[in-house]
Amino acid sequence: MQAIFVDEFIKIEQTYWYKMINNKIKYFLVLSLLFSNFSLLFSQTVNQPLDSDVYQYLSRLSQRGVIELKDEIRPLSRKYFAEKLVQLKIESDKLTPLELQELDFYYQDFGREISRIPQSREVAKEFSKKQTDSLSHPDKSGQAAIAGADSYGRFRLFSYEDSLFAINLSPILGYSSGTNDGEKQTHLWNGFSVYGYLTDYIGFSFNFRDNSEVGNNINRYKAFTPTTGITDTKPTSNSVEYSEFRAMIGTDWSWGSFSIGKDFINWGYGEGGLLTLSSKAPSFPYFRLDLYPTDWISFNYFHAWLESDVVDSMGIYPTYRDEIVRTQYRSKFLASHTLTLHPFSGLSFSLGESVVYSDKLEFLYLFPLSFFRAADHYYSNQSNDAGANSQFFFSLSSRNHIPNTHLFATLLIDEIALSDIGDPEKERPQLGYVFGGSVTDLPLDNLTFALNYTRINPFVYRHYIPTQTYESRGYVLGHWMQHNADQLYFSLNYRIIRGLQTKVWAELIRKGGDGVVDDQYTRPSQEFLFGLRNNYTNYGFNAKYEIIHEAFVSLDFKSFLTSEEQESGTFVDTRRNEFFMSLNYGF
């Protein structure tokens, strides 16, 4: 009896261990299969800084119909730009002599990314021997360059690349000197930027800079200007110091990408300011998902952590130093998603939604496929005092349907009641819109003309709950003019030789009063440009030359005429001029 029991027990044990081992082997084989094909599914991604001229270069060629550029949401990855540059090599017979020189210039900058594109191998056959060698993969022993040309002929302070790891390091150095309204002013900045790749799956970047501005007329809070807002660290009566950093790490695959980091996100088009998401507020932490399953549809989602500047009274507690308490601020977040359709080449239509909410993370705003407006109703139990601040936005873009022309329009809806439309006693349309376009190479090659009009109705971007305004660190996330204003903007840009370009611009701005919180919820809405109005007539000239990659010398002249309305209805004019010369290395 005992022997039978032992035999049965051994059979059970053998069956158990057989199943467990068999399952482990199956699990291991599945993992091995996945990882063996990982390089086919995933690759690296690094975003290109938004102030890089390659954005404008490809945008011009897109509106000429040479390539198709999907840049509604920026920044874009270096890999994406590399694919477009390879395509331009194939279409090189459609480029002007200057554009060919610019293409070779960018080919050096994006050499590593281009070398990873299979199609570039065929294109490389048409290159010189030197260029062909520069697009080959480095050997496993690694290649390093210190204060010299990298493997692709591009000067860098330091670069290293092998089969596992690649890194590029650049200094950031800049000095600007000039006059602001007759007073001398200087701006000195320094730091470093680095980007690279780890294995075939991960890309990363980091950018840091310190700034010091000295002068009696410093615009220390960057008020009413498109210049990015700051957090000053050592302010004095005639100086301000501040720092800024951006960083990201990400991966992509054949139909999407994912990244986390701290950076700007721009949405839509328009010179002189962006309506929906701009670089006015300091960069913020986020995670971002982009999906593009087919050529005719793409999807973007990101979730960001904003700065509310609202003190959390429950988070204040004493420290070990007398009369000093620990201060905390209320949490503030932004979630946004956009669906973009590309029905045919050069045409895109985007529909997006965002929500600013506070105090704690909510799952439905972390879920990319959520409907934020409905989620707000769910969380708030239909109480506005408990709700969030949501927005809708739409964009239409047409490139080269009229030859050499880019036409666009964007509508931002902050708050509107469809039932009130047409009723002058109830209407409260808190919305903004921009429309315009640009024409390139007409009537002269390398000349681009741009014109757009922006209008922002009263109280757009605002909210009576201070943690739910469309702002971060006290700066608006959208257009720098903020609400109750409109702008007509014009520019002419002419590229003379490779790296040298000039720009003439002018703008007319009307800005109404700010109002009070109660005005925002009064029916009907305050009329457009209510209150005492300021009129601005601004114009300027800029000349910039990129000597080598990322090394710039520039001249800037700006003139600002402000007409301030008085209580009597008259206007008082003041004029201010700026003139600066700058020399800098690094974005």
Backbone hydrogen bonds, N-H to C=O, Kabsch-Sander energy under -0.5 kcal/mol:
donor,donor_aa,acceptor,acceptor_aa,energy
5,F,1,M,-2.2
6,V,2,Q,-2.5
7,D,3,A,-2.8
8,E,4,I,-2.6
9,F,5,F,-2.6
10,I,6,V,-2.7
11,K,7,D,-2.3
12,I,8,E,-2.7
13,E,9,F,-2.8
14,Q,10,I,-3.1
15,T,11,K,-2.6
16,Y,12,I,-2.8
17,W,13,E,-3.0
18,Y,14,Q,-2.4
19,K,15,T,-2.5
20,M,16,Y,-2.6
21,I,17,W,-3.0
22,N,18,Y,-2.8
23,N,19,K,-2.7
24,K,20,M,-2.5
25,I,21,I,-2.8
26,K,22,N,-2.5
27,Y,23,N,-2.9
28,F,24,K,-2.9
29,L,25,I,-2.8
30,V,26,K,-2.5
31,L,27,Y,-2.5
32,S,28,F,-2.8
33,L,29,L,-2.5
34,L,30,V,-2.5
35,F,31,L,-3.0
36,S,32,S,-2.4
37,N,33,L,-1.1
38,F,35,F,-0.8
40,L,37,N,-1.3
41,L,37,N,-1.0
41,L,38,F,-0.8
42,F,38,F,-3.1
43,S,252,D,-3.4
45,T,250,G,-0.9
48,Q,76,L,-2.9
52,S,49,P,-1.6
55,Y,52,S,-1.4
57,Y,53,D,-2.2
58,L,54,V,-2.3
59,S,55,Y,-2.0
60,R,56,Q,-2.3
61,L,57,Y,-1.7
62,S,58,L,-2.0
63,Q,59,S,-2.1
64,R,60,R,-0.7
65,G,62,S,-1.5
66,V,61,L,-2.1
67,I,61,L,-0.8
71,D,69,L,-0.9
74,R,266,N,-2.4
78,R,46,V,-3.4
81,F,77,S,-1.8
82,A,78,R,-2.4
83,E,79,K,-2.0
84,K,80,Y,-1.7
85,L,81,F,-2.4
86,V,82,A,-2.3
87,Q,83,E,-1.9
88,L,84,K,-2.0
89,K,85,L,-1.6
90,I,86,V,-1.6
91,E,87,Q,-1.7
92,S,89,K,-1.2
94,K,91,E,-2.3
95,L,92,S,-1.6
100,L,96,T,-2.1
101,Q,97,P,-1.8
102,E,98,L,-2.4
103,L,99,E,-2.2
104,D,100,L,-2.1
105,F,101,Q,-1.9
106,Y,102,E,-2.4
107,Y,103,L,-2.3
108,Q,104,D,-1.4
109,D,105,F,-1.3
110,F,106,Y,-2.5
111,G,108,Q,-1.2
114,I,110,F,-2.6
115,S,111,G,-2.2
116,R,112,R,-0.7
116,R,113,E,-0.8
117,I,114,I,-1.8
120,S,117,I,-1.7
121,R,118,P,-1.5
122,E,118,P,-0.5
122,E,119,Q,-0.7
123,V,119,Q,-1.6
124,A,120,S,-2.4
125,K,121,R,-0.6
125,K,122,E,-0.9
126,E,123,V,-1.8
127,F,124,A,-1.8
132,T,128,S,-2.6
133,D,129,K,-2.5
134,S,130,K,-1.8
135,L,131,Q,-0.7
135,L,132,T,-1.0
136,S,133,D,-1.5
142,G,139,D,-1.5
143,Q,161,E,-2.6
145,A,159,S,-2.7
147,A,145,A,-0.5
147,A,157,L,-3.3
148,G,156,R,-1.6
150,D,154,R,-2.3
153,G,150,D,-1.8
156,R,148,G,-2.4
157,L,169,L,-0.8
158,F,169,L,-1.5
159,S,145,A,-2.3
160,Y,167,I,-2.3
161,E,143,Q,-2.2
162,D,165,F,-2.3
166,A,197,Y,-2.5
167,I,160,Y,-2.7
168,N,195,Y,-2.6
169,L,158,F,-3.0
170,S,193,S,-2.9
172,I,191,G,-2.4
173,L,585,Y,-2.2
174,G,189,W,-2.4
175,Y,583,L,-2.3
176,S,187,H,-2.6
177,S,581,M,-2.3
178,G,185,Q,-2.1
179,T,579,F,-2.2
180,N,183,E,-3.1
181,D,577,N,-3.0
183,E,180,N,-1.6
185,Q,178,G,-2.7
186,T,214,V,-2.5
187,H,176,S,-2.6
188,L,212,S,-2.7
189,W,174,G,-2.3
190,N,210,D,-1.8
191,G,172,I,-2.1
192,F,208,F,-1.8
193,S,170,S,-2.8
194,V,206,F,-2.9
195,Y,168,N,-1.9
196,G,204,F,-2.4
197,Y,166,A,-2.3
198,L,202,I,-2.8
199,T,164,L,-4.2
201,Y,198,L,-0.9
202,I,198,L,-1.9
203,G,250,G,-2.7
204,F,196,G,-2.3
205,S,248,M,-2.2
206,F,194,V,-2.9
207,N,246,R,-3.1
208,F,192,F,-2.6
209,R,244,E,-2.2
210,D,190,N,-3.3
211,N,242,Y,-3.0
212,S,188,L,-2.2
213,E,240,V,-2.7
214,V,186,T,-2.3
215,G,238,N,-3.0
216,N,184,K,-0.6
218,I,215,G,-0.8
220,R,218,I,-1.6
222,K,219,N,-1.8
225,T,222,K,-0.7
229,G,280,K,-3.6
233,T,241,E,-3.4
234,K,241,E,-0.7
236,T,239,S,-2.3
239,S,236,T,-0.6
240,V,213,E,-2.2
242,Y,211,N,-1.8
244,E,209,R,-2.1
246,R,207,N,-2.7
247,A,262,K,-2.0
248,M,205,S,-2.1
249,I,260,I,-2.4
250,G,203,G,-2.5
251,T,258,F,-2.5
252,D,43,S,-3.0
253,W,256,G,-3.2
254,S,41,L,-0.6
256,G,253,W,-1.2
257,S,290,D,-2.5
258,F,251,T,-2.8
259,S,288,R,-2.2
260,I,249,I,-2.3
261,G,286,Y,-2.5
262,K,247,A,-3.3
263,D,284,F,-1.9
266,N,74,R,-2.6
267,W,277,L,-1.9
268,G,72,E,-2.7
273,G,270,G,-0.7
276,T,267,W,-0.6
277,L,267,W,-0.8
278,S,477,L,-2.8
284,F,263,D,-1.8
286,Y,261,G,-2.8
287,F,303,H,-1.7
288,R,259,S,-3.1
289,L,301,Y,-3.3
290,D,257,S,-2.5
291,L,299,F,-3.1
292,Y,255,W,-2.4
294,T,297,I,-0.8
297,I,294,T,-0.7
298,S,340,T,-2.2
299,F,291,L,-3.2
300,N,338,T,-2.5
301,Y,289,L,-2.6
302,F,336,S,-2.4
303,H,287,F,-2.1
304,A,334,L,-3.7
305,W,285,P,-2.3
306,L,304,A,-0.6
306,L,332,K,-2.3
308,S,306,L,-0.5
308,S,330,R,-0.6
311,V,309,D,-0.6
312,D,328,Q,-3.1
313,S,311,V,-0.9
315,G,312,D,-1.8
316,I,313,S,-0.9
317,Y,326,R,-1.3
319,T,324,I,-1.7
322,D,320,Y,-0.5
324,I,321,R,-1.6
326,R,317,Y,-3.6
330,R,310,V,-3.3
332,K,306,L,-0.6
333,F,357,Y,-3.2
334,L,304,A,-2.3
335,A,355,V,-2.3
336,S,302,F,-2.3
337,H,353,E,-2.4
338,T,300,N,-2.6
339,L,351,L,-2.7
340,T,298,S,-2.7
340,T,338,T,-0.5
341,L,349,F,-3.0
342,H,296,W,-2.5
347,L,344,F,-2.2
348,S,397,S,-2.2
349,F,341,L,-2.3
350,S,395,S,-2.8
351,L,339,L,-2.5
352,G,393,F,-3.2
353,E,337,H,-2.3
354,S,391,Q,-2.2
355,V,335,A,-2.3
356,V,389,N,-3.2
357,Y,333,F,-1.7
357,Y,355,V,-0.5
359,D,331,S,-2.3
360,K,358,S,-1.6
365,Y,362,E,-1.0
366,L,362,E,-0.8
366,L,363,F,-1.1
367,F,363,F,-0.9
370,S,367,F,-1.9
372,F,370,S,-0.8
375,A,371,F,-2.5
376,D,372,F,-2.4
377,H,373,R,-1.6
378,Y,374,A,-2.0
379,Y,375,A,-2.6
380,S,376,D,-2.4
381,N,377,H,-1.1
382,Q,377,H,-0.9
383,S,380,S,-1.4
384,N,382,Q,-0.6
386,A,383,S,-1.2
387,G,384,N,-1.0
389,N,356,V,-2.5
390,S,388,A,-0.6
391,Q,354,S,-2.5
392,F,413,I,-2.3
393,F,352,G,-2.3
394,F,411,L,-2.5
395,S,350,S,-2.2
396,L,409,A,-2.6
397,S,348,S,-2.4
398,S,407,L,-3.0
399,R,346,G,-2.2
400,N,405,T,-2.9
405,T,402,I,-1.9
406,H,438,S,-2.6
407,L,398,S,-2.8
408,F,436,G,-2.4
409,A,396,L,-2.0
410,T,434,V,-2.9
411,L,394,F,-2.5
412,L,432,G,-3.2
413,I,392,F,-3.4
413,I,411,L,-0.5
414,D,412,L,-0.7
414,D,430,Q,-2.2
415,E,430,Q,-2.0
418,L,416,I,-0.6
420,D,417,A,-1.5
421,I,417,A,-0.6
421,I,418,L,-0.9
423,D,420,D,-2.2
426,K,423,D,-1.9
427,E,423,D,-2.1
430,Q,415,E,-2.3
430,Q,428,R,-1.3
431,L,429,P,-1.4
432,G,412,L,-2.5
433,Y,455,R,-2.6
434,V,410,T,-2.2
435,F,453,Y,-2.0
436,G,408,F,-2.2
437,G,451,L,-2.4
438,S,406,H,-2.0
439,V,449,F,-2.6
440,T,404,N,-2.2
441,D,447,L,-2.4
442,L,447,L,-0.7
447,L,444,L,-1.4
448,T,493,N,-2.8
449,F,439,V,-3.0
450,A,491,S,-2.4
451,L,437,G,-2.5
452,N,489,Y,-2.1
453,Y,435,F,-2.7
454,T,487,Q,-2.7
455,R,433,Y,-2.8
456,I,485,A,-2.8
457,N,431,L,-2.3
460,V,457,N,-1.5
462,R,459,F,-1.4
468,Q,465,I,-2.4
469,T,466,P,-0.7
470,Y,461,Y,-2.7
471,E,469,T,-2.3
472,S,475,Y,-2.4
473,R,307,E,-2.7
475,Y,472,S,-1.9
477,L,470,Y,-2.2
479,H,275,L,-0.8
482,Q,479,H,-1.6
484,N,456,I,-0.6
484,N,457,N,-0.8
485,A,456,I,-1.8
486,D,510,R,-2.0
487,Q,454,T,-2.6
488,L,508,L,-2.4
489,Y,452,N,-2.8
489,Y,487,Q,-0.5
490,F,506,A,-2.7
491,S,450,A,-2.2
492,L,504,V,-2.7
493,N,448,T,-2.7
494,Y,502,T,-2.7
495,R,446,N,-2.1
496,I,494,Y,-0.6
496,I,500,L,-2.1
497,I,500,L,-0.8
500,L,497,I,-1.8
501,Q,499,G,-0.6
501,Q,544,K,-2.4
502,T,494,Y,-2.6
503,K,542,N,-2.7
504,V,492,L,-2.5
505,W,540,G,-2.1
506,A,490,F,-2.3
507,E,538,N,-2.8
508,L,488,L,-2.2
509,I,536,Y,-2.5
510,R,486,D,-2.1
511,K,534,N,-2.8
512,G,484,N,-3.2
513,G,530,F,-3.6
519,D,516,V,-0.9
520,Q,516,V,-0.8
520,Q,517,V,-1.3
521,Y,517,V,-0.5
521,Y,518,D,-1.1
522,T,519,D,-1.1
525,S,427,E,-2.6
530,F,527,E,-1.4
534,N,511,K,-2.7
535,N,563,S,-2.5
536,Y,509,I,-3.0
537,T,561,L,-2.6
538,N,507,E,-2.3
538,N,536,Y,-0.5
539,Y,559,S,-2.0
540,G,505,W,-2.3
541,F,557,F,-2.5
542,N,503,K,-2.5
543,A,555,L,-2.2
544,K,501,Q,-2.6
545,Y,553,V,-2.5
546,E,499,G,-2.0
547,I,545,Y,-1.0
547,I,551,A,-1.9
548,I,551,A,-0.6
551,A,548,I,-2.2
552,F,550,E,-0.6
552,F,584,N,-3.1
553,V,545,Y,-1.7
554,S,582,S,-2.4
555,L,543,A,-2.5
556,D,580,F,-2.6
557,F,541,F,-2.8
558,K,578,E,-2.4
559,S,539,Y,-2.9
560,F,576,R,-3.2
561,L,537,T,-1.6
562,T,560,F,-0.5
562,T,574,T,-3.0
563,S,535,N,-3.1
564,E,562,T,-0.6
564,E,572,V,-2.7
565,E,533,R,-2.1
565,E,563,S,-0.5
566,Q,570,T,-3.3
569,G,566,Q,-1.9
572,V,564,E,-2.2
574,T,562,T,-2.1
576,R,560,F,-2.5
578,E,558,K,-2.9
579,F,179,T,-2.2
580,F,556,D,-2.5
581,M,177,S,-2.4
582,S,554,S,-2.5
583,L,175,Y,-2.2
584,N,552,F,-2.3
585,Y,173,L,-3.3
586,G,550,E,-2.8
